[in-house]
Amino acid sequence: MAQENSLSQSRFPKLPLPPQIMGSEIGSFAYNTVAHRLPDIAQRVIDDNKFPLAIKPLQNIKSRAGETPTPQEFLENSIVENLQTLIQELPYGKVRFLKDIEAPDIAAWNNYLEPYQGNNWLDIPWYFAEAYFYRRILEATNYFIPGDWQGFDPFENQKRLGILTSSKSIQALSPLLNKWVNSGQDSHPDNLIALLYISLWGNRADLSLWPAESGDRSSIDIHQQKAYVLADNTDAIANQISRFKDARIDFIIDNAGFELFGDLCLVDFLLATNAAKTIYLQLKAHPTFVSDAMIKDIHQTIEFLGKDSDTQVQMLASRWRWYIESDRLRLCHDLFWTSPLAFWEMPDALRQELSESDLILIKGDANYRRLLGDRHWPFTTRFEDIVTYFPAPMVALRTLKAELASGLQLEQIETLNREDPQWLTNGRWGVIQFANS
């Protein structure tokens, strides 16, 4: 990235940086994402929403032949036309600057895009291409433009289905969590470890891979699934947390739906046992990666749970609402979380804020990719040696959905390549890694 040169060396991993993962790697999951998955997601945005088909006659809004539409011409297109144009660009169209000049991140994004002008979508770093795609979805749907669609979440329907299809799993888990919470500080460490697994495997419900209507994938046997955790530092994490009393914990959240429910269960336990005095949820400032959680998704989830017919679920909703009202659970967002930057490119102000934390929990595949800069690290590279730049002790909870990894044993890799060739991307495998900086 262009920003790398402006950072001091101490802010980088202590190891030399390997090449970035590119969409142009034919046959890779990255290539398949840019060439096939992203167009499908854009089409789903059209199908899921009742966007107007036209605003004015098409012949009046076409640009001059061979030229890119001006910002005004672009905004006069219908949302459906904008999305169809985006689909047609993938994967060989040229990336361009953004046109929704009212957006709070417009200057930053056009700065990010400057080095890639003239490149097609495959010839830019993979994570950059994905983040840019989701930002283009917001541009296409007039998310930042005053009018009927300002602030509208184009993925709202998928998020709603994600929580609806998890109702049975939520009802099954709620009485267990209430029991653990009521035991307070006497709660057994195994309960914390179980909640770490629940938080980890909730990531399997990532809607950018599996549409919500495909069914509930959240009901799992925790002990059986432990066999699928390739790097498991839960004992060390539980030992670290057992020493906490009224700590500050930050949680960099990933997806809404059942995954968010599982994350909030872990948050609940940490607050109820007074391991944490305050937990800061770091959320997305606007919609991205289909199911990524925003502040409004926290409130909608609690509201949904509060209306459940099961009193055990209602108890959770009441308690979580009280945590927010009493300022023990703080909901935060920052535009960095929706940027295309690696985590070592974090702005100084955010870095300083996170350095105040006693422990940072980081959820999900996309956040893990940013921790590693979405680069071709050898899979046996020690995770702790890559994230030396991070400003506080941290835990990464990730189900594997991308062709990168760290902290694995050579024997593991050989066995997985032989017995499950899609192990890097099929979401069956996970890691729970701890770096105590």
Summary of the structure (lengths in Angstrom):
residues: 437
radius of gyration: 21.7
end to end distance: 25.1
largest distance: 71.8
contacts: 1418
relative contact order: 0.13
helix: 51%
strand: 11%
